[in-house]
Amino acid sequence: MAKGFIMEMYHNTVQNAQGDIINGATITVTLVSSGANATIFDKNDDALSNPFTSGYDRSKGETDFKAADGIYNVQIVSGETCL
């Protein structure tokens, strides 16, 4: 990551419509402008695969990633269900 690069941190708990925590969902981050997969990083600024599996703390369904300042679509899928 280049010095001075502006990054946004996204942090969420993955849940279904009933509020149940979902562990191990597949998360894909795409650029709104092109639909291409975004370049994303973990909380330690290491490159993160895209898509990636949610849950650095799987017992709580928590997940996070960093991306350059911009507008993104974030798709979360668990099994065959898009959350």
CYANA upper distance limits for C-alpha pairs under 8 A (distance plus 0.5 A):
  1 MET  CA      5 PHE  CA      7.45
  1 MET  CA     45 ASP  CA      7.96
  5 PHE  CA     68 ALA  CA      7.80
  6 ILE  CA     68 ALA  CA      6.34
  6 ILE  CA     69 ASP  CA      6.47
  7 MET  CA     66 LYS  CA      6.59
  7 MET  CA     67 ALA  CA      5.83
  7 MET  CA     68 ALA  CA      4.92
  7 MET  CA     69 ASP  CA      5.98
  8 GLU  CA     66 LYS  CA      5.90
  8 GLU  CA     67 ALA  CA      5.99
  8 GLU  CA     68 ALA  CA      6.62
  8 GLU  CA     69 ASP  CA      6.29
  9 MET  CA     43 LYS  CA      8.26
  9 MET  CA     64 ASP  CA      7.53
  9 MET  CA     65 PHE  CA      6.38
  9 MET  CA     66 LYS  CA      4.95
  9 MET  CA     67 ALA  CA      7.31
 10 TYR  CA     64 ASP  CA      5.79
 10 TYR  CA     65 PHE  CA      5.92
 10 TYR  CA     66 LYS  CA      6.58
 11 HIS  CA     62 GLU  CA      7.86
 11 HIS  CA     63 THR  CA      6.38
 11 HIS  CA     64 ASP  CA      4.80
 11 HIS  CA     65 PHE  CA      7.36
 12 ASN  CA     62 GLU  CA      6.32
 12 ASN  CA     63 THR  CA      6.14
 12 ASN  CA     64 ASP  CA      6.86
 13 THR  CA     21 ILE  CA      7.76
 13 THR  CA     60 LYS  CA      7.66
 13 THR  CA     61 GLY  CA      5.71
 13 THR  CA     62 GLU  CA      4.85
 13 THR  CA     63 THR  CA      6.72
 14 VAL  CA     21 ILE  CA      6.43
 14 VAL  CA     22 ILE  CA      5.92
 14 VAL  CA     23 ASN  CA      7.73
 14 VAL  CA     25 ALA  CA      8.22
 14 VAL  CA     54 SER  CA      8.14
 14 VAL  CA     61 GLY  CA      5.83
 14 VAL  CA     62 GLU  CA      6.89
 14 VAL  CA     63 THR  CA      7.87
 15 GLN  CA     19 GLY  CA      5.80
 15 GLN  CA     20 ASP  CA      5.74
 15 GLN  CA     21 ILE  CA      4.96
 15 GLN  CA     22 ILE  CA      5.68
 15 GLN  CA     61 GLY  CA      7.91
 15 GLN  CA     83 LEU  CA      8.10
 16 ASN  CA     20 ASP  CA      6.02
 16 ASN  CA     21 ILE  CA      7.26
 16 ASN  CA     22 ILE  CA      7.23
 16 ASN  CA     83 LEU  CA      6.63
 17 ALA  CA     83 LEU  CA      8.09
 21 ILE  CA     60 LYS  CA      7.17
 21 ILE  CA     61 GLY  CA      6.02
 22 ILE  CA     61 GLY  CA      6.05
 22 ILE  CA     78 SER  CA      8.02
 23 ASN  CA     54 SER  CA      7.06
 23 ASN  CA     55 GLY  CA      6.55
 23 ASN  CA     58 ARG  CA      5.91
 23 ASN  CA     59 SER  CA      7.67
 23 ASN  CA     60 LYS  CA      8.11
 23 ASN  CA     61 GLY  CA      5.42
 24 GLY  CA     53 THR  CA      5.94
 24 GLY  CA     54 SER  CA      5.58
 24 GLY  CA     55 GLY  CA      6.64
 24 GLY  CA     58 ARG  CA      7.65
 24 GLY  CA     61 GLY  CA      8.23
 24 GLY  CA     78 SER  CA      7.84
 25 ALA  CA     53 THR  CA      6.08
 25 ALA  CA     54 SER  CA      5.75
 25 ALA  CA     55 GLY  CA      8.42
 25 ALA  CA     76 ILE  CA      6.90
 25 ALA  CA     77 VAL  CA      6.03
 25 ALA  CA     78 SER  CA      5.08
 25 ALA  CA     79 GLY  CA      8.06
 26 THR  CA     51 PRO  CA      6.98
 26 THR  CA     52 PHE  CA      6.22
 26 THR  CA     53 THR  CA      5.19
 26 THR  CA     54 SER  CA      6.70
 26 THR  CA     76 ILE  CA      6.20
 26 THR  CA     77 VAL  CA      5.67
 26 THR  CA     78 SER  CA      6.84
 27 ILE  CA     50 ASN  CA      8.02
 27 ILE  CA     51 PRO  CA      5.88
 27 ILE  CA     52 PHE  CA      5.88
 27 ILE  CA     53 THR  CA      6.57
 27 ILE  CA     54 SER  CA      6.99
 27 ILE  CA     74 VAL  CA      7.35
 27 ILE  CA     75 GLN  CA      6.13
 27 ILE  CA     76 ILE  CA      5.09
 27 ILE  CA     77 VAL  CA      7.02
 28 THR  CA     37 ASN  CA      7.79
 28 THR  CA     50 ASN  CA      6.30
 28 THR  CA     51 PRO  CA      4.81
 28 THR  CA     52 PHE  CA      7.17
 28 THR  CA     74 VAL  CA      6.29
 28 THR  CA     75 GLN  CA      5.70
 28 THR  CA     76 ILE  CA      7.15
 29 VAL  CA     37 ASN  CA      6.37
 29 VAL  CA     38 ALA  CA      6.24
 29 VAL  CA     40 ILE  CA      8.49
 29 VAL  CA     50 ASN  CA      7.24
 29 VAL  CA     51 PRO  CA      7.40
 29 VAL  CA     72 TYR  CA      6.98
 29 VAL  CA     73 ASN  CA      6.28
 29 VAL  CA     74 VAL  CA      5.14
 29 VAL  CA     75 GLN  CA      7.01
 30 THR  CA     35 GLY  CA      5.96
 30 THR  CA     36 ALA  CA      5.84
 30 THR  CA     37 ASN  CA      4.77
 30 THR  CA     38 ALA  CA      5.50
 30 THR  CA     72 TYR  CA      6.02
 30 THR  CA     73 ASN  CA      5.73
 30 THR  CA     74 VAL  CA      7.05
 31 LEU  CA     35 GLY  CA      5.56
 31 LEU  CA     36 ALA  CA      6.08
 31 LEU  CA     37 ASN  CA      6.79
 31 LEU  CA     38 ALA  CA      6.21
 31 LEU  CA     70 GLY  CA      8.46
 31 LEU  CA     71 ILE  CA      6.95
 31 LEU  CA     72 TYR  CA      5.24
 31 LEU  CA     73 ASN  CA      6.86
 32 VAL  CA     71 ILE  CA      6.42
 32 VAL  CA     72 TYR  CA      5.65
 32 VAL  CA     73 ASN  CA      6.54
 33 SER  CA     71 ILE  CA      8.34
 37 ASN  CA     50 ASN  CA      7.17
 38 ALA  CA     50 ASN  CA      7.80
 38 ALA  CA     67 ALA  CA      8.02
 38 ALA  CA     72 TYR  CA      8.47
 39 THR  CA     47 ALA  CA      8.18
 39 THR  CA     48 LEU  CA      8.25
 39 THR  CA     50 ASN  CA      7.93
 39 THR  CA     67 ALA  CA      7.14
 39 THR  CA     68 ALA  CA      8.46
 40 ILE  CA     47 ALA  CA      6.65
 40 ILE  CA     48 LEU  CA      6.05
 40 ILE  CA     49 SER  CA      7.85
 40 ILE  CA     50 ASN  CA      7.65
 40 ILE  CA     65 PHE  CA      6.95
 40 ILE  CA     66 LYS  CA      6.08
 40 ILE  CA     67 ALA  CA      5.39
 40 ILE  CA     68 ALA  CA      8.25
 41 PHE  CA     45 ASP  CA      5.77
 41 PHE  CA     46 ASP  CA      5.77
 41 PHE  CA     47 ALA  CA      4.91
 41 PHE  CA     48 LEU  CA      5.23
 41 PHE  CA     65 PHE  CA      6.11
 41 PHE  CA     66 LYS  CA      5.44
 41 PHE  CA     67 ALA  CA      6.94
 42 ASP  CA     46 ASP  CA      5.97
 42 ASP  CA     47 ALA  CA      6.93
 42 ASP  CA     48 LEU  CA      6.27
 42 ASP  CA     64 ASP  CA      7.44
 42 ASP  CA     65 PHE  CA      5.38
 42 ASP  CA     66 LYS  CA      6.50
 43 LYS  CA     64 ASP  CA      7.57
 43 LYS  CA     65 PHE  CA      6.71
 43 LYS  CA     66 LYS  CA      7.22
 45 ASP  CA     66 LYS  CA      8.12
 48 LEU  CA     52 PHE  CA      7.81
 48 LEU  CA     65 PHE  CA      8.37
 54 SER  CA     58 ARG  CA      8.18
 54 SER  CA     61 GLY  CA      7.54
 54 SER  CA     62 GLU  CA      7.50
 54 SER  CA     63 THR  CA      5.72
 54 SER  CA     64 ASP  CA      8.38
 55 GLY  CA     59 SER  CA      8.42
 55 GLY  CA     60 LYS  CA      8.04
 55 GLY  CA     61 GLY  CA      5.62
 55 GLY  CA     62 GLU  CA      5.41
 55 GLY  CA     63 THR  CA      5.20
 56 TYR  CA     61 GLY  CA      8.29
 56 TYR  CA     62 GLU  CA      6.75
 56 TYR  CA     63 THR  CA      6.27
 56 TYR  CA     64 ASP  CA      8.42
 57 ASP  CA     61 GLY  CA      6.74
 57 ASP  CA     62 GLU  CA      6.10
 57 ASP  CA     63 THR  CA      7.86
 58 ARG  CA     62 GLU  CA      7.09
 75 GLN  CA     82 CYS  CA      7.72
 75 GLN  CA     83 LEU  CA      8.04
 76 ILE  CA     82 CYS  CA      6.31
 76 ILE  CA     83 LEU  CA      5.90
 77 VAL  CA     81 THR  CA      6.07
 77 VAL  CA     82 CYS  CA      4.87
 77 VAL  CA     83 LEU  CA      6.29
 78 SER  CA     82 CYS  CA      6.95
 78 SER  CA     83 LEU  CA      7.66
